[in-house]
Amino acid sequence: MTDFTLNGEAVTSDADPATPLLWVIRERFGLTGTKYGCGVGACGACTVHLNGQPVPSCALPLDAAADGEITTIEGLAPDGNHPVQQAWIEVDVPQCGYCQSGQIMATAAMIREVPDPTDADIDAYLSGNLCRCGVYNRIRAAAKRAAEIARS
């Protein structure tokens, strides 16, 4: 049994401790906003926060989350009012949308650490998050807008 906090709620999973956290989140707890992309932690579609830090949940075994705090896209702001979510809507970022939960989670972690990010900061923090549609200019604009909203 693995105990952890998921979106603010204490939970327990009886999944094999080696099971990737992504599959526990999606299959055991039904939170499908976190996407499967590559399975090796290289694309960022599965990004969640573990104790406030962005991590690829497809490459993280469940036991690495033991006693930790996991936040998924569903738990970032249940009302959709997080600065990053607001900025994503304002800038109309998504094209297909598949990578966006990972992009949003990475950006949310970034603006906590870097309240006024430069283009270089954004590129560095989001370098592990790929977008096959190539909407990087809109992602960068939304990341800057999210930081503005968070500062105000």
C-alpha positions as CSV (number, residue, x, y, z in Angstrom):
1,M,0.0,0.0,0.0
2,T,1.3,3.4,-0.9
3,D,-0.1,6.5,0.8
4,F,0.1,10.0,-0.6
5,T,-1.9,13.2,-1.1
6,L,-3.5,13.7,-4.4
7,N,-4.9,17.1,-5.1
8,G,-5.2,17.8,-1.4
9,E,-6.9,14.5,-0.5
10,A,-5.1,11.7,1.4
11,V,-5.3,8.5,-0.7
12,T,-3.9,5.0,-0.7
13,S,-3.1,2.8,-3.7
14,D,-2.6,-0.9,-3.7
15,A,-0.9,-0.8,-7.1
16,D,2.6,-2.4,-7.5
17,P,5.1,0.2,-6.2
18,A,6.9,0.0,-9.5
19,T,3.8,1.1,-11.5
20,P,4.3,4.5,-13.1
21,L,2.5,7.2,-11.2
22,L,0.8,8.2,-14.4
23,W,-1.2,5.0,-14.6
24,V,-2.2,5.1,-10.9
25,I,-3.5,8.7,-11.4
26,R,-5.4,7.9,-14.6
27,E,-6.6,4.3,-13.9
28,R,-7.0,4.1,-10.1
29,F,-8.2,7.6,-9.5
30,G,-9.8,8.5,-12.8
31,L,-7.9,11.7,-13.3
32,T,-7.4,11.7,-17.1
33,G,-6.1,15.3,-17.5
34,T,-2.6,14.0,-17.2
35,K,-1.7,12.6,-20.6
36,Y,0.5,9.7,-21.7
37,G,2.9,10.9,-24.4
38,C,6.2,9.0,-24.6
39,G,6.4,6.8,-21.6
40,V,10.0,7.7,-20.9
41,G,9.7,11.2,-19.4
42,A,10.9,13.0,-22.5
43,C,7.8,14.9,-23.8
44,G,6.2,16.4,-20.7
45,A,2.6,15.6,-21.5
46,C,2.4,13.7,-18.2
47,T,3.8,16.5,-16.0
48,V,2.4,16.7,-12.4
49,H,3.8,18.3,-9.3
50,L,5.4,16.2,-6.6
51,N,5.9,18.2,-3.5
52,G,5.6,21.3,-5.7
53,Q,8.1,20.3,-8.3
54,P,7.2,19.4,-11.9
55,V,8.0,15.7,-12.6
56,P,7.2,13.3,-15.5
57,S,4.6,11.0,-14.0
58,C,5.2,8.3,-16.7
59,A,8.7,7.8,-15.6
60,L,8.1,8.0,-11.8
61,P,7.3,4.8,-9.9
62,L,4.5,5.0,-7.5
63,D,6.8,4.4,-4.5
64,A,8.6,7.6,-5.3
65,A,5.4,9.4,-4.4
66,A,5.0,7.7,-1.1
67,D,4.0,10.2,1.6
68,G,4.3,13.0,-1.0
69,E,1.9,15.6,-2.3
70,I,0.8,15.1,-5.9
71,T,-1.0,17.8,-7.8
72,T,-2.5,17.1,-11.2
73,I,-4.0,19.5,-13.7
74,E,-7.4,18.8,-12.0
75,G,-6.0,19.9,-8.7
76,L,-4.1,23.0,-9.8
77,A,-7.3,25.1,-9.3
78,P,-10.5,23.2,-9.4
79,D,-12.4,26.3,-10.5
80,G,-10.0,27.0,-13.4
81,N,-8.9,30.2,-11.9
82,H,-5.1,29.6,-11.6
83,P,-3.1,32.4,-13.3
84,V,-1.7,30.0,-15.8
85,Q,-5.2,28.6,-16.7
86,Q,-6.5,32.2,-17.0
87,A,-3.6,33.1,-19.3
88,W,-3.9,30.0,-21.4
89,I,-7.6,31.0,-22.1
90,E,-6.8,34.7,-22.7
91,V,-4.0,33.9,-25.2
92,D,-5.9,31.0,-26.8
93,V,-2.9,28.7,-26.6
94,P,-4.0,25.2,-27.5
95,Q,-4.2,23.9,-31.0
96,C,-4.9,20.2,-30.4
97,G,-4.5,20.5,-26.7
98,Y,-2.8,17.2,-26.0
99,C,0.3,18.6,-24.4
100,Q,-1.3,21.5,-22.6
101,S,-1.9,20.0,-19.2
102,G,1.8,19.3,-19.0
103,Q,2.7,22.7,-20.3
104,I,0.4,24.3,-17.8
105,M,1.8,22.3,-14.9
106,A,5.4,23.2,-15.8
107,T,4.5,26.9,-16.2
108,A,2.7,26.9,-12.8
109,A,5.9,25.6,-11.2
110,M,8.0,28.1,-13.1
111,I,6.1,31.2,-12.1
112,R,6.3,30.2,-8.4
113,E,10.1,30.2,-8.7
114,V,10.6,33.0,-11.3
115,P,7.9,35.6,-10.9
116,D,9.0,37.7,-13.9
117,P,10.4,35.2,-16.4
118,T,12.4,36.1,-19.5
119,D,12.1,34.2,-22.8
120,A,15.2,32.3,-21.8
121,D,13.7,31.4,-18.4
122,I,10.5,30.1,-20.2
123,D,12.5,28.2,-22.7
124,A,14.6,26.6,-20.0
125,Y,11.7,25.7,-17.7
126,L,9.6,24.3,-20.5
127,S,12.4,22.6,-22.4
128,G,11.1,19.2,-21.3
129,N,7.6,19.8,-22.6
130,L,7.1,19.2,-26.3
131,C,4.3,20.5,-28.5
132,R,3.8,18.7,-31.8
133,C,1.6,21.5,-33.0
134,G,4.4,24.1,-32.5
135,V,2.4,26.7,-30.6
136,Y,5.6,27.7,-28.7
137,N,5.1,31.4,-29.4
138,R,1.6,31.3,-27.8
139,I,2.9,29.2,-24.9
140,R,5.6,31.8,-24.2
141,A,3.1,34.7,-24.4
142,A,0.8,32.9,-22.1
143,A,3.6,32.1,-19.6
144,K,4.5,35.8,-19.5
145,R,0.8,36.7,-19.1
146,A,0.4,34.1,-16.3
147,A,3.3,35.7,-14.4
148,E,1.7,39.1,-14.8
149,I,-1.6,37.8,-13.4
150,A,0.2,36.1,-10.5
151,R,2.1,39.3,-9.6
152,S,-1.0,41.4,-9.6
